[in-house]
Each structure stands twice: as structure tokens, then as C-alpha cells.
Amino acid sequence: MHSFQLLGLAALGSLISAAPAPTRVSDLTKKSSSCTFTDASKASSSVSSCSSIILKDIAVPAGKTLDLSKVEDGTTITFEGTTTFGYKEWKGPLIRFAGKDITITQAEGAVIDGDGSRWWDTKGTNGGKTKPKFMYAHKLEDSTIKGLSIKNTPVQAISVQATNLYLTDITIDNSDGDDSGGHNTDGFDISESTGVYIRGAMVKNQDDCLAINSGENIEFSGGTCSGGHGLSIGSIGGRDNNTVKNVTISDSTVTNSANGIRIKTIVDETGSVSDVTYSNIELSKISDYGIVIEQDYKNGGPTGEPSTGIPITDVTIDGVTGSVDDDADRVYILCGDGSCSDWSFSGVDISGGESSDDCENVPEGASC
């Protein structure tokens, strides 16, 4: 009896030693914790320990970034209530995101309010007050930003440098800047990115609704743009990366804007723009150009003298319709000699305005 008991205890000990080590409570907490923050500094310093983050009525101090760039892979970030920012003249950004497999969203009724009128002085980034960039979606990979309501950014709203990033149903409303000095309030600025998909955006602003400065495999669809400079590629040139490739912009409207669709490159620079498609774009109340493609930019404006260092090739314009103002040009194309090729225009039906007499080197397949 005594030996049997010893054998049983030995066997039990063997089973215990072979079993996997129990998961510690602290490990479970670290991997599955949900954190609610009402203080910006605590949020920025503690996010790495949370897999689900709620930002409730955050007031970001003046001159500080709500830094959410050190979250763990797979984290969900949710804005609740109203997010606000203290006033200071500085470069920003006011918010920064980074990480892999990150989801950024908001609760119903939430708003991220930049209160840009405190900085607006009609000069944007060209002088006057130093204004903070609003949001950096940099170093995001396989991630999603959806449903955000953004209001009154001091200057540019969302800067994207990412890989496989989906931006869905985002509203950027800077319409208060129309009468209060808003300027350079771009909606989405994209550079050095591969795989950016913007769907269902609504942008009211005083500059480009979309500006693609470099990158490839970029889509913009189902968007509504109002008050700005239209759906733009460029300016291209003068950066570390000056290549734009495989861009599709479709099923969108542009109204009350300077331009409808635009591609612009900088003179005497090098790079390339290729495989670009604009399709099913509806225009209304366009003051300057319905379609404008030009290779003559320098110091932020056109020179009238195009150069050939950044060829624009494989451009498809398919179904751009609507109207422009009486003194606008329906289409304006200014290319360097031989630097625009393999274009296809179809379904371009723009009423109002004028036919430009200043087009140069229009490639076969397009019309001015």
C-alpha cells in the first residue's frame, strides 16, 4: 500500500512537471486590456500597454502631440466626445499614428476639433502665424482609419505615409475657413506610400481635396469635395521620392472649387507620373479649370514654361462631366515637348466656360 501510494505520487509529479506553465494574470491583462483615457499625456505615455484604447473628451495641451505611434500591433483606438487642442504657434502635428494592424475609429457623435480659426490668417503655410499640421498617419501598415469627423484644421489635415492603409467614411469640414482666412487646408496629402485606399470621404476646405505627391497603388472613390482646389496629383518634384504610379480616382464629385481634376509637375525636376485613371467625376461651380494637366510649376505656381523631366504617361480620363463657370477653361493641357504620351480621353462632357487657346503639346488621344 505504501509503495503504491509512492508510485501514484511520482506519476502525479511527472504529470505536473510535463504540463504547460500557467498563464499569469499579468500576461492576460497586458494582451487584452481596455484603457480609457481622459488625459492626453497619460494616453501618449501609456498606450503601449493597451490593446483597446478609448480617448474620451481629450484636451491636448498647447504645443503637444497626441502621440499614438507606440501602440501594440492589433490595437483599436476609439475617439469619444470632443477632442480639442491648446493654441500655440508651432509646426505640429497635433495627432500622430503609427503601427501595424491598427484600427482607428470614433463613437457616434464624436468630433476632433482643431479650432483652426485661432491660426487662420489667409496665408496658410506661406507666412503669417506658424500653423501646426493636423494629423500624421505615418508608418501605418495594414491598418484602417474609419468614420472620423474632423473639423477646422489649422492647415493640412491628414498626411499619409503608409503601406496598405484604408481610410473610410472620413469627414473633414473646414468650411468655416471660407470666410475666416483658412488656407492650405488640404484634405489628404499622400507621399511615399504603397497601397492607400480612400473611400467615401467628404472634404470641405480651401486647398486640394486630395494631393498625391508620391506613391503607388492609390485609390480614391466615392468622395465629395467642396470649396478647395480639386482632386490633384502633385506638385511632383523636389522630394526624395518623385514617382507616382497606378492611381485610380473614381465615382466622386467636385463642386465650388478652383479645379475639378489636376496633375501638376515642377519645372526642371525629375520623376514620373504613370498609370493614372480619373473616371466618373462630376463637376459643378468650378472657377478655373475643369481638367488641368501642366508641367510648369515652380515656387507654388505656374510659369507657363513647361519642362520634360517628369513625364506624364498612361493617363485615362473616362467620364468627367458637369459644368464650369463662364470664365473658366473646360480643359487646359500644357506639356513639354514629347513628355506626355499614351493618353486616352473619353466621355468628357463639360459645359460652360471656354475652350483654352493656350494648350501646348497635347498628346494623341487627348483633346484640349
Number of C-alpha atoms within 10 A of each C-alpha: 6 6 8 9 10 11 12 11 12 12 12 12 11 11 10 11 10 9 8 7 8 6 8 8 8 8 10 10 13 13 13 13 13 15 16 17 18 16 16 21 17 11 21 18 14 15 22 17 19 22 21 20 24 21 22 20 19 22 17 20 17 15 16 18 20 24 20 21 19 16 25 20 16 15 23 21 24 18 25 21 16 16 20 18 22 14 18 17 13 15 14 20 21 26 19 21 20 22 22 19 17 23 20 18 21 21 15 12 11 20 20 22 16 24 18 25 16 16 24 24 18 19 17 22 18 11 10 12 17 19 26 25 21 24 21 23 21 21 17 22 22 17 24 20 20 20 19 24 21 21 21 25 33 28 29 26 29 25 21 22 23 24 21 19 27 20 21 20 18 21 21 26 21 30 18 17 23 15 8 15 16 26 24 22 30 26 31 23 22 25 25 20 25 20 20 25 17 23 20 19 24 21 26 28 33 29 26 31 29 27 24 25 24 28 24 22 18 23 17 21 21 18 25 20 26 26 24 30 29 32 30 23 24 24 23 27 24 14 14 10 17 22 21 26 18 18 23 17 23 21 18 23 23 28 24 20 28 24 30 34 25 24 21 25 33 27 25 16 19 19 21 21 28 20 18 23 18 23 21 19 25 21 26 22 22 31 22 22 26 33 24 21 22 27 31 22 23 18 8 9 11 16 14 16 15 23 23 22 18 25 20 28 18 17 22 19 22 18 19 26 20 21 22 28 20 15 13 22 24 28 22 24 22 22 27 21 13 13 19 26 19 15 20 16 16 14 12 19 13 20 16 18 20 15 13 14 9 10 17 17 15 21 19 12 14 16 15 18
